[in-house]
Amino acid sequence: PVTHAIAVLHPTEGNDAFGFVHFYDDDEGVRVVAEVQGLAPGPHGFHVHEFGDCSAPDGTSAGGHFNPESTRHGAPTDAVRHVGDLGNLSADDAGSAQFQWTAPLLAFHGPHSILGRGVIVHAGADDFTSQPSGAAGPRGACGVIGIALPDEG
């Protein structure tokens, strides 16, 4: 069984954001741990997207937010939200952001599986209300979620 996945974030055209997002199996869902650099200071929308395709220069090939239940977009703590709604990363004055949260709707198997899907860091903040995407603006970085090398030890 998969217990750890990773996405390596690469900047989209005209952007400088890069980093890693780790996903760990947890009793309460999937623990998401991200480290991103090259961002403008402030909040940035952060979502799992439906396709693991970062081939478009602007990241649009990753499709929309991962939403297998066809629900409304929302905050990661809302009862009704997309499976892929992770909220915002907050970058400091140096453009670095760290994020850690356990996402109860994410999984490594079944209809909520994130394996092979995309991760997007947006240029702007997710407002948690605009439909269907939170009005977070252009895509600043894109990565594909793949199975990580098993931890040794």
C-alpha positions as a printed Julia matrix, in Angstrom:
153×3 Matrix{Float64}:
   0.0    0.0     0.0
   1.06   3.57   -0.68
   1.91   5.56    2.44
   3.87   8.5     0.96
   3.49  10.47   -2.26
   5.29  13.56   -3.56
   4.79  16.35   -6.07
   7.74  18.39   -7.31
   6.48  21.89   -8.12
   7.88  23.68  -11.16
   7.13  27.29  -12.11
   4.67  27.99  -14.87
   5.73  30.36  -17.63
   6.71  33.77  -16.27
   6.74  32.64  -12.63
   9.44  31.7   -10.15
   7.62  29.43   -7.67
   9.09  25.98   -7.0
   9.15  23.42   -4.23
   7.87  20.11   -2.93
   4.6   18.8    -1.58
   4.67  15.57    0.43
   1.56  13.52    1.14
   1.58  11.01    4.01
  -1.01   8.4     4.9
  -2.56   9.31    8.24
  -5.34   7.8    10.35
  -7.38  10.97    9.75
  -6.78  11.29    5.99
  -3.66  12.45    4.18
  -1.17  14.78    5.85
  -0.02  17.43    3.37
   3.38  19.03    3.98
   4.56  21.68    1.52
   7.6   23.88    1.16
   7.44  26.44   -1.65
   9.82  29.26   -2.6
   9.8   32.02   -5.2
   6.34  33.34   -4.29
   5.18  36.92   -3.85
   4.6   37.63   -0.14
   1.08  36.83    1.07
  -1.52  34.11    0.56
  -1.66  31.8    -2.48
  -4.43  29.37   -3.4
  -3.3   25.75   -3.07
  -5.28  22.89   -4.59
  -5.15  19.34   -5.89
  -6.3   19.5    -9.52
  -7.97  16.77  -11.55
  -5.17  15.95  -14.0
  -1.5   15.19  -13.47
  -0.59  17.18  -16.56
   1.65  20.23  -16.27
   2.46  20.42  -19.99
   0.65  23.71  -20.71
   2.92  26.72  -20.11
   0.26  28.28  -17.85
  -0.6   25.04  -16.01
  -4.17  24.87  -17.34
  -3.59  21.31  -18.57
  -4.01  20.22  -14.91
  -7.74  20.95  -15.3
  -9.97  22.21  -12.51
  -9.94  21.41   -8.82
 -10.19  17.71   -8.0
 -13.94  17.39   -7.34
 -15.17  13.79   -7.69
 -18.33  14.54   -5.67
 -19.36  17.52   -7.88
 -19.69  19.85   -4.89
 -19.2   23.59   -4.43
 -15.77  25.11   -3.88
 -14.96  26.08   -0.3
 -12.45  26.38    2.49
 -10.61  23.21    3.55
 -12.6   23.17    6.81
 -16.04  23.61    5.17
 -18.39  20.63    5.32
 -19.11  21.06    1.59
 -16.02  21.59   -0.58
 -14.0   20.08   -3.39
 -11.84  17.13   -2.34
  -8.85  19.11   -3.68
  -9.53  22.33   -1.74
  -6.46  22.81    0.48
  -6.83  26.53    1.2
  -3.93  28.98    1.01
  -0.18  28.88    1.45
   1.15  32.01    3.15
   4.49  33.27    1.83
   6.74  35.39    4.03
   8.62  38.5     2.88
  11.34  36.3     1.38
   8.76  34.44   -0.76
   8.9   31.17    1.2
   5.85  29.27    2.4
   5.48  26.21    4.6
   2.2   24.36    4.93
   1.06  21.39    6.98
  -2.48  20.09    7.33
  -4.23  16.74    7.45
  -6.85  16.62    4.7
  -9.62  14.18    5.7
 -11.04  13.83    2.17
  -7.77  12.96    0.39
  -6.79   9.31   -0.11
  -4.26   7.11   -1.9
  -6.92   4.69   -3.23
 -10.57   4.73   -4.26
 -12.57   7.63   -5.74
 -10.68  10.25   -3.7
  -7.23   9.02   -4.75
  -4.81  11.85   -5.46
  -2.16   9.66   -7.12
  -1.43  10.9   -10.63
  -3.3   14.17  -10.1
  -1.87  17.7   -10.2
  -1.02  20.23   -7.49
  -1.27  23.92   -8.26
  -0.05  26.95   -6.33
  -1.88  30.04   -7.57
  -0.61  33.61   -7.88
  -3.35  35.01   -5.62
  -5.37  34.12   -2.55
  -8.3   31.7    -2.56
 -11.35  33.64   -1.31
 -13.2   30.36   -0.5
 -16.47  31.65   -1.95
 -16.09  32.38   -5.69
 -17.24  29.44   -7.79
 -15.83  27.17   -9.01
 -12.24  28.09   -8.14
 -11.98  30.64   -5.33
 -10.74  33.37   -7.7
  -7.1   32.61   -6.83
  -5.82  33.83  -10.17
  -3.23  32.39  -12.54
  -1.32  29.22  -11.79
   2.18  29.97  -10.51
   3.5   26.42  -10.07
   2.42  22.93  -11.07
   3.43  19.45   -9.98
   2.23  15.86  -10.47
   1.55  13.64   -7.46
   3.49  10.4    -7.69
   4.36   7.54   -5.37
   7.41   8.44   -3.26
  10.39   6.24   -2.6
   9.52   4.18    0.51
  11.11   5.44    3.69
  13.97   3.26    4.83
  14.34   2.35    8.42
